[in-house]
């Protein structure tokens, strides 16, 4: 999370009601919008939610995408690549 709050992208995976999903989080809104464009997400789906920095508790502006299904698979592919790929 600290990486996201300093302007990077954080892919936070979890399960909701048995369905794999993730939040793609950052304090850099423009970076998230570019990531959303690459993931074919509607900009209207970007959500604002300030987060507390773990080290000092200060609130930082942050945004996130909820990723499920195809969007989650595309994000994982972009983040780690295709494990079946032969180098």
C-alpha positions, 0 to 999 in steps of 0.5 A: 500500500505504501507504494501506491500512496507514493504514486505507484500502482498496487494490485491488491488481490482478494476474494469476495463471495467466492469470486476472485477480484482485486483493487488496483490502487494509487494516489496518482489518478492519471496513472490509474486512468492510463492503466484503466485505458489499457485494461479497457475500463470505463473512466466513470468506474474509477473510485475515490477513497482516501487512505491512511499512510501506515507510517504516520496515519495521514490521509492521502488522496487515492483512487482505485479500480475494482477488477473482476473477470476479464479486467482482472485477468488482463491486469494479472497478465500485464503485471506478471505475464503469461506463466505458460510462456516459454522464454 
